[in-house]
């Protein structure tokens, strides 16, 4: 993993983070259809169909939302990157909003499904927990994919891999927090290293 330290950390969530191969981040994030099967599986798993309302937190360029859109779902997305939103597919770009806080600017139970994939650990701890509460408030159902680190070594690698991670905790900590918050949706804790 020595290569991690050689890559330059990006100053924010702009071009360098998403599309510059010389920086820590995606190194080039372009639509390639990879999320089509995942969108179909989520529709099946969460009972979503044409007309269902879906919100993605940390939607980046909105590629999975685009797949939901193609399936006839009503989509909305929030992201902290104006750059990523500007790079979204034309068909959904107007449905994406810049949002840099843990507050979700929608009414209670506005969405049938809320997706937050690998975004919550990018927030400070208090904001990460508030975001989970906000997801429960605006969504009837939800799925969280949370990056975690179960050892000090994996936590160090996670931080070096993407310096924007702020809440790096083991899976047991995340599960305890979800239980304490009364989270009722689905989740998956994913160890990166």
SERO-4910 file (N, C-alpha, C, O; in steps of 0.05 Angstrom, whole numbers):
BEGIN
 pado doro    nc1    nc2    nc3   cac1   cac2   cac3    cc1    cc2    cc3    oc1    oc2    oc3
  Unk    A     16    -24      0      0      0      0     17     25      0      7     47      5
  Unk    A     42     23     -5     60     47     -5     51     68    -25     56     92    -21
  Unk    A     38     59    -47     30     79    -67     10     99    -57      7    121    -68
  Unk    A     -4     93    -35    -24    111    -24    -11    138    -16    -22    159    -20
  Unk    A     13    137     -5     26    161      5     37    178    -18     44    201    -13
  Unk    A     40    167    -42     51    182    -64     30    199    -78     38    217    -93
  Unk    A      5    194    -74    -16    208    -89    -22    234    -73    -24    233    -48
  Unk    A    -26    255    -87    -31    281    -74    -60    283    -65    -79    277    -81
  Unk    A    -65    291    -40    -93    295    -32   -106    319    -45    -93    339    -49
  Unk    A   -131    316    -53   -145    339    -67   -153    360    -47   -157    354    -23
  Unk    A   -155    385    -55   -163    406    -37   -193    406    -31   -202    419    -12
  Unk    A   -209    391    -46   -238    390    -41   -250    369    -59   -236    351    -68
  Unk    A   -275    371    -64   -290    352    -80   -294    362   -109   -316    361   -119
  Unk    A   -273    371   -121   -274    382   -148   -263    362   -169   -263    338   -165
  Unk    A   -252    374   -190   -240    358   -212   -219    339   -201   -218    315   -208
  Unk    A   -201    349   -183   -179    333   -173   -190    308   -159   -179    286   -162
  Unk    A   -211    311   -143   -222    288   -128   -234    268   -146   -230    244   -142
  Unk    A   -249    276   -166   -265    258   -183   -250    248   -208   -252    225   -215
  Unk    A   -235    266   -220   -225    259   -247   -195    261   -252   -186    255   -274
  Unk    A   -180    271   -232   -151    274   -236   -137    248   -227   -137    242   -203
  Unk    A   -125    233   -245   -111    208   -237    -87    212   -220    -76    193   -209
  Unk    A    -78    237   -218    -54    242   -201    -61    248   -172    -43    251   -155
  Unk    A    -87    249   -165    -96    255   -138   -110    232   -125   -121    215   -139
  Unk    A   -111    232    -99   -127    213    -84   -156    219    -90   -164    242    -90
  Unk    A   -171    199    -95   -199    201   -102   -206    181   -123   -194    159   -124
  Unk    A   -225    187   -139   -234    168   -160   -214    164   -182   -211    142   -193
  Unk    A   -200    185   -190   -180    183   -211   -192    182   -239   -178    175   -258
  Unk    A   -217    188   -241   -231    187   -267   -257    173   -263   -258    148   -264
  Unk    A   -279    187   -260   -305    176   -253   -324    183   -276   -334    206   -277
  Unk    A   -329    164   -293   -346    169   -317   -368    148   -318   -365    126   -308
  Unk    A   -390    155   -331   -412    136   -334   -404    113   -352   -394    117   -374
  Unk    A   -408     89   -342   -402     65   -358   -424     43   -355   -420     21   -364
  Unk    A   -446     50   -342   -468     31   -339   -465     11   -317   -482     -6   -314
  Unk    A   -444     13   -301   -439     -8   -280   -461     -9   -259   -464    -29   -246
  Unk    A   -476     13   -255   -496     13   -234   -524      3   -243   -542      1   -227
  Unk    A   -527     -4   -268   -553    -14   -278   -562    -39   -263   -585    -39   -253
  Unk    A   -545    -60   -260   -554    -83   -245   -560    -77   -215   -579    -88   -204
  Unk    A   -544    -59   -203   -549    -52   -175   -575    -38   -172   -590    -43   -152
  Unk    A   -582    -20   -190   -608     -6   -188   -631    -25   -191   -650    -23   -176
  Unk    A   -629    -44   -209   -650    -64   -212   -653    -81   -187   -675    -87   -179
  Unk    A   -630    -89   -175   -631   -105   -151   -644    -90   -128   -659   -101   -112
  Unk    A   -637    -64   -125   -649    -48   -104   -678    -45   -108   -694    -45    -89
  Unk    A   -687    -41   -133   -716    -39   -138   -730    -64   -128   -751    -63   -116
  Unk    A   -719    -87   -134   -730   -113   -126   -730   -115    -95   -750   -122    -83
  Unk    A   -707   -109    -83   -704   -113    -54   -721    -94    -38   -731   -101    -16
  Unk    A   -725    -70    -48   -740    -49    -32   -767    -43    -43   -780    -24    -35
  Unk    A   -777    -59    -62   -804    -56    -72   -808    -30    -87   -830    -18    -85
  Unk    A   -788    -21   -102   -790      4   -117   -799     -1   -145   -791    -21   -158
  Unk    A   -816     16   -155   -826     13   -183   -830     41   -195   -825     61   -182
  Unk    A   -838     41   -220   -842     66   -234   -859     86   -216   -880     78   -206
  Unk    A   -849    110   -213   -862    130   -197   -852    131   -168   -858    151   -154
  Unk    A   -838    111   -159   -826    112   -132   -807    135   -130   -793    142   -150
  Unk    A   -805    148   -107   -787    171   -103   -762    162    -88   -763    150    -66
  Unk    A   -739    168   -100   -713    159    -90   -695    183    -86   -693    201   -103
  Unk    A   -682    184    -63   -662    205    -57   -635    191    -52   -634    171    -37
  Unk    A   -614    201    -64   -587    192    -58   -572    214    -44   -570    236    -55
  Unk    A   -561    208    -21   -543    226     -6   -515    220    -15   -506    197    -16
  Unk    A   -500    241    -23   -473    237    -33   -474    225    -61   -461    206    -67
  Unk    A   -491    237    -78   -497    225   -104   -474    228   -124   -474    216   -145
  Unk    A   -455    245   -118   -433    251   -137   -444    259   -164   -460    278   -166
  Unk    A   -437    245   -185   -447    251   -212   -474    239   -218   -484    241   -241
  Unk    A   -486    225   -199   -513    215   -201   -516    191   -219   -538    187   -231
  Unk    A   -496    174   -222   -497    152   -241   -518    131   -233   -532    121   -251
  Unk    A   -520    125   -208   -541    105   -200   -569    118   -202   -588    104   -208
  Unk    A   -571    144   -196   -596    157   -199   -605    157   -228   -629    155   -234
  Unk    A   -586    160   -246   -593    158   -275   -605    131   -282   -624    130   -297
  Unk    A   -594    110   -270   -605     83   -275   -634     81   -264   -651     70   -276
  Unk    A   -638     92   -239   -665     92   -228   -684    108   -246   -707    100   -251
  Unk    A   -674    130   -257   -690    147   -275   -699    131   -300   -722    133   -308
  Unk    A   -680    116   -311   -686    100   -334   -708     78   -328   -722     69   -346
  Unk    A   -710     70   -302   -730     51   -294   -756     64   -287   -775     51   -279
  Unk    A   -758     91   -290   -783    105   -286   -787    116   -258   -809    125   -251
  Unk    A   -766    115   -241   -768    126   -214   -763    156   -214   -750    167   -232
  Unk    A   -775    170   -195   -770    199   -191   -745    201   -173   -745    190   -151
  Unk    A   -725    216   -183   -700    216   -169   -692    244   -160   -699    264   -172
  Unk    A   -678    245   -137   -666    269   -127   -639    262   -114   -636    239   -105
  Unk    A   -620    280   -115   -594    275   -103   -583    299    -89   -588    322    -97
  Unk    A   -567    294    -69   -553    315    -54   -523    308    -54   -516    285    -51
  Unk    A   -506    328    -59   -478    324    -58   -464    349    -50   -474    371    -54
  Unk    A   -440    346    -38   -424    369    -29   -406    380    -52   -391    399    -47
  Unk    A   -408    368    -76   -391    377    -98   -407    390   -120   -422    376   -134
  Unk    A   -403    416   -124   -415    429   -147   -403    418   -173   -417    416   -193
  Unk    A   -378    411   -172   -365    400   -196   -379    374   -204   -386    370   -227
  Unk    A   -383    355   -185   -395    330   -192   -423    334   -203   -430    321   -223
  Unk    A   -439    351   -191   -466    356   -200   -465    367   -229   -482    360   -245
  Unk    A   -446    384   -234   -444    396   -261   -437    375   -282   -442    379   -306
  Unk    A   -426    352   -274   -418    331   -292   -440    309   -295   -435    289   -309
  Unk    A   -463    312   -281   -484    292   -282   -496    291   -310   -494    309   -326
  Unk    A   -510    268   -315   -524    265   -341   -545    287   -343   -558    294   -323
  Unk    A   -549    297   -367   -568    319   -372   -596    312   -362   -610    329   -351
  Unk    A   -604    287   -365   -631    279   -358   -638    282   -328   -661    284   -321
  Unk    A   -618    282   -311   -623    284   -282   -609    307   -268   -615    312   -245
  Unk    A   -592    322   -282   -577    343   -269   -594    362   -253   -586    370   -231
  Unk    A   -617    370   -264   -634    389   -250   -646    377   -224   -658    392   -208
  Unk    A   -644    351   -220   -655    339   -196   -634    336   -174   -640    326   -152
  Unk    A   -610    346   -179   -588    344   -160   -583    371   -147   -584    392   -161
  Unk    A   -578    371   -121   -574    396   -107   -548    395    -91   -539    375    -81
  Unk    A   -535    419    -90   -512    422    -73   -521    423    -44   -539    438    -38
  Unk    A   -508    407    -27   -515    407      1   -490    400     17   -479    379     14
  Unk    A   -481    419     34   -456    414     49   -461    411     79   -442    414     94
  Unk    A   -485    406     87   -492    403    115   -504    375    120   -510    360    101
  Unk    A   -508    368    145   -521    343    152   -551    345    150   -565    325    152
  Unk    A   -561    369    147   -590    373    144   -599    365    115   -585    371     96
  Unk    A   -621    352    113   -632    344     87   -656    362     82   -675    362     97
  Unk    A   -655    378     61   -675    399     55   -701    389     42   -710    399     22
  Unk    A   -712    368     54   -737    357     45   -756    352     69   -746    349     91
  Unk    A   -781    351     63   -801    346     84   -800    317     94   -789    299     81
  Unk    A   -812    312    118   -814    286    129   -826    266    109   -846    273     96
  Unk    A   -815    242    108   -826    220     92   -830    228     62   -849    218     50
  Unk    A   -813    245     51   -815    253     24   -808    232      4   -816    233    -20
  Unk    A   -793    212     12   -782    192     -6   -789    164      2   -791    157     26
  Unk    A   -793    147    -18   -798    119    -13   -772    105     -5   -773     85     10
  Unk    A   -750    115    -14   -724    102    -10   -702    123    -10   -702    141    -27
  Unk    A   -684    121     10   -661    138     11   -636    121     11   -634    101     26
  Unk    A   -617    127     -6   -592    113     -9   -569    131     -1   -567    154     -9
  Unk    A   -552    120     17   -527    134     24   -505    114     23   -500     99     42
  Unk    A   -490    115      1   -469     95     -4   -442    108     -1   -434    126    -16
  Unk    A   -428     99     19   -400    107     24   -397    137     28   -378    149     18
  Unk    A   -416    150     41   -415    179     45   -414    187     74   -401    207     81
  Unk    A   -427    173     92   -430    181    119   -403    184    134   -400    204    149
  Unk    A   -383    167    130   -357    171    143   -342    196    133   -322    203    146
  Unk    A   -351    208    112   -338    233    103   -346    257    120   -335    279    118
  Unk    A   -366    253    138   -375    274    156   -362    272    183   -353    250    191
  Unk    A   -360    294    197   -352    293    225   -372    277    241   -395    274    233
  Unk    A   -363    265    263   -380    246    278   -408    256    284   -427    242    279
  Unk    A   -410    280    295   -437    290    302   -454    294    277   -478    288    278
  Unk    A   -442    303    255   -457    306    231   -464    279    218   -486    276    206
  Unk    A   -447    260    221   -453    233    210   -477    221    224   -495    210    211
  Unk    A   -479    224    250   -501    213    265   -527    229    259   -549    218    257
  Unk    A   -524    256    256   -547    272    249   -557    265    221   -581    264    217
  Unk    A   -539    259    203   -547    251    176   -564    226    176   -583    224    162
  Unk    A   -556    207    193   -572    182    195   -600    188    205   -619    177    195
  Unk    A   -602    206    225   -628    214    235   -645    228    213   -669    224    210
  Unk    A   -631    245    197   -645    259    175   -654    239    154   -676    242    143
  Unk    A   -638    219    148   -646    198    129   -672    184    138   -690    179    123
  Unk    A   -673    178    164   -697    165    175   -721    184    174   -743    175    169
  Unk    A   -716    210    177   -738    229    176   -750    232    148   -774    233    146
  Unk    A   -733    234    128   -744    239    101   -751    214     85   -765    216     65
  Unk    A   -742    191     94   -746    167     78   -764    146     92   -762    143    116
  Unk    A   -780    133     77   -796    111     87   -779     86     90   -785     69    108
  Unk    A   -759     83     74   -740     60     75   -713     71     66   -711     92     54
  Unk    A   -692     56     73   -665     66     66   -645     43     66   -649     22     77
  Unk    A   -622     50     53   -599     32     54   -574     49     57   -570     68     43
  Unk    A   -558     42     77   -533     56     83   -510     36     77   -511     14     87
  Unk    A   -490     45     62   -465     30     60   -444     47     74   -438     69     65
  Unk    A   -433     36     96   -415     51    113   -388     39    112   -384     16    118
  Unk    A   -368     55    105   -340     46    105   -331     46    134   -337     64    150
  Unk    A   -317     24    142   -308     22    169   -279     11    170   -269      2    150
  Unk    A   -267     13    193   -240      3    197   -239    -10    224   -244      3    245
  Unk    A   -232    -36    225   -233    -51    249   -206    -52    264   -205    -63    286
  Unk    A   -185    -42    252   -159    -42    265   -146    -15    261   -153      0    243
  Unk    A   -127     -7    278   -113     18    274    -99     19    247    -98     41    234
  Unk    A    -89     -3    238    -75     -4    212    -95      2    189    -89     17    171
  Unk    A   -119    -11    190   -139     -6    169   -149     23    171   -156     34    150
  Unk    A   -151     34    195   -160     62    197   -140     80    185   -147    100    171
  Unk    A   -114     75    189    -93     91    177    -94     89    146    -92    109    133
  Unk    A    -97     65    136    -99     61    107   -123     75     96   -122     87     74
  Unk    A   -146     74    110   -170     87    101   -166    117     99   -175    129     79
  Unk    A   -154    129    118   -149    157    118   -129    165     97   -132    185     83
  Unk    A   -108    149     93    -88    155     72   -100    151     44    -93    166     26
  Unk    A   -118    132     41   -130    127     15   -148    150      7   -148    157    -17
  Unk    A   -163    161     26   -181    184     20   -181    202     45   -194    196     65
  Unk    A   -166    224     43   -162    241     66   -188    256     75   -189    269     95
  Unk    A   -209    253     59   -234    266     66   -251    250     86   -271    261     96
  Unk    A   -243    226     93   -257    211    114   -252    224    141   -229    230    148
  Unk    A   -274    229    155   -271    242    182   -279    224    205   -268    226    227
  Unk    A   -299    206    200   -308    188    222   -300    159    214   -314    146    199
  Unk    A   -277    151    223   -266    125    217   -268    108    242   -253    111    261
  Unk    A   -287     90    242   -293     73    265   -296     44    257   -300     38    234
  Unk    A   -295     26    277   -299     -3    270   -329     -8    266   -346      8    274
  Unk    A   -335    -31    254   -362    -39    249   -379    -40    274   -402    -31    274
  Unk    A   -367    -50    296   -383    -52    321   -392    -24    330   -414    -22    341
  Unk    A   -376     -4    327   -383     23    335   -407     33    318   -426     43    328
  Unk    A   -405     29    291   -427     37    274   -453     23    280   -474     35    281
  Unk    A   -451     -3    285   -476    -18    291   -488     -8    317   -513     -5    319
  Unk    A   -472     -3    337   -482      8    363   -495     35    358   -516     41    371
  Unk    A   -484     52    341   -496     78    336   -522     75    322   -542     89    329
  Unk    A   -524     58    302   -549     53    288   -571     43    307   -594     52    306
  Unk    A   -563     25    325   -582     15    344   -591     37    363   -615     39    369
  Unk    A   -573     53    373   -579     75    391   -598     96    378   -615    107    391
  Unk    A   -595    100    352   -611    119    338   -638    108    330   -656    122    321
  Unk    A   -642     81    333   -667     68    325   -669     65    295   -691     65    284
  Unk    A   -647     63    282   -647     60    253   -660     34    245   -654     13    255
  Unk    A   -680     35    226   -695     12    218   -690      3    190   -701    -17    181
  Unk    A   -674     18    175   -669     11    147   -648    -11    145   -639    -22    165
  Unk    A   -640    -17    121   -619    -36    115   -592    -22    115   -590      2    110
  Unk    A   -571    -37    122   -544    -25    121   -524    -47    116   -529    -71    120
  Unk    A   -500    -39    107   -478    -57    103   -453    -41    111   -447    -20    100
  Unk    A   -438    -52    131   -412    -40    138   -391    -53    122   -389    -78    121
  Unk    A   -375    -37    109   -355    -47     90   -327    -39     99   -320    -15     99
  Unk    A   -311    -58    106   -283    -52    113   -267    -48     87   -267    -65     70
  Unk    A   -254    -25     85   -239    -19     61   -213    -34     60   -203    -41     39
  Unk    A   -201    -37     83   -174    -50     84   -173    -70    107   -153    -83    112
***
